C-alpha cells in the first residue's frame, strides 16, 4: 500500500480510533488491507460518522454542554448547507427538521438520559442519510454551475478541517524531543488525558478489555517503555505498569498513578506489593497470566505500525519486549519475596500464600484481538529509527 510513504501524523481522534495524517485518515485497528480514508467530498460521509462518535465521547467526558451535544448535528448541517449556497439546500434542511431534529424541550423538561442519547443519534443519522442520498449529488451539481465558492476541492477542505478541529487532538513535541520520543509521549498524553483510559487520573470511563484501539495504543507504549528500560534510557516504572494493566485488566488501573509515586524500580514495586497488598499486589499475577496475550498484542502492534503507518522502527524496539517482561517479572517477584521475609521475621505477615493469587483476577476475555521536530504539530515518522531519549 503506497500511502505509508512519508506519512505525517497530525492528530488523533478523541475516541482514539483515528490518526489524522497528511494523506488522509488511518483507522487504528488491525485490518491491514484497509485503505486510507482520503480527504475528499465522497468520504465526508465517513467524517460525519466520526463527528457523531467523537462528539459523544466529548460529552461523556464533560468537555461540551448538553445543548452543544444535542444540537451538534443541526449546527454542522446548517454550516454545510450554507457553504453549498444552493436553493436545493432549503428543502434538505426542511426535511431534516421534520424527520430528525431534536425537540428543545428534551433539555429543559428532565427527559430520560436514554431519550437524549436517542435523539442525538437520530439527528446525526439524518445528516448521514441526507448526505449520502442528496447532499453529495447536490455538491457535484452546484460545483458544475459554479455555485460553490472555491469549488468542490475547497468545500472538501472546509468539511475535513471542521471535522479535524472538532474531534481530534494535535500531537505536538516539546523542545528538544526526538521524533520518536515526541510521537510516543504525545500518544501517551492523549491516551491518558482525554479518555477513560486516563488511568493516571483515575477517570472511570474505561474502554472494555480487548477494544482494538486500546490494545494498539497501550501495546505500542509498552514496547516503547520496555525498549527504553532495556537500552539504558530513562523510563518510569509507573508508565510500564499502566501500559500492562491497561492491556490486561484496566479495571485495576484506577488510582495507580498516586500509588506508584516514588517507585523507581521493579524490585521496589515488589516490596511495595508485599507490604501494602491491594491493587499493586495484583500486578504480578496479571502479568504472569497475561504474558501470552501481551505477546500476541505486540505482534499486532508491529503489523499495524509497519503496514498501515509505514513505521518500521517499532519492530526493532519490540525485539526487547519479551526479555523485558521476564526481567520485570523476576524483579517484582524478588522484591515481594524480600519484603515477605522481612515481614515474616517481624511477625507482621500472617498469610503469605494469599498475596497476589492468580485466581483473584477476573478471567478477562481479550483473546479475540486478531479478529477485528515540532512544525505545525506534524510528525514525520516513516524514516526514523530508535534514538536516544532526550
Secondary structure, DSSP 8 states (H G I E B T S, - for coil): -GGGTT-EEEEEETTS-EEEETTEEEESSS-TT---B-SSSTTHHHHHHHHHHHHHHHHHTTSS-HHHHHTHHHHHHHHHHHHH--THHHHHHHHHHHHT---THHHHTT--HHHHHHHHHHHHHHHHHHIIIIIHHHHHHHHHTT-STTHHHHHHHHHHHHHHHHHEEE----TT--HHHHHHHHHHHHHHHSSTT-TTTT-S----TT-HHHHHHHHHHHHHHHHHHHTT----HHHHHHHHHHHH-GGG-TTHHHHTTT--SHHHHHHHHHHH-GGGGHHHHHHHHTHHHHHHHHHHHHHIIIIIS---HHHHHHTTHHHHHHHHHHHHHHHHHHHHHHHHHHT--S-STTTT-GGGS-----TTTTT---STT-EE-TT-------
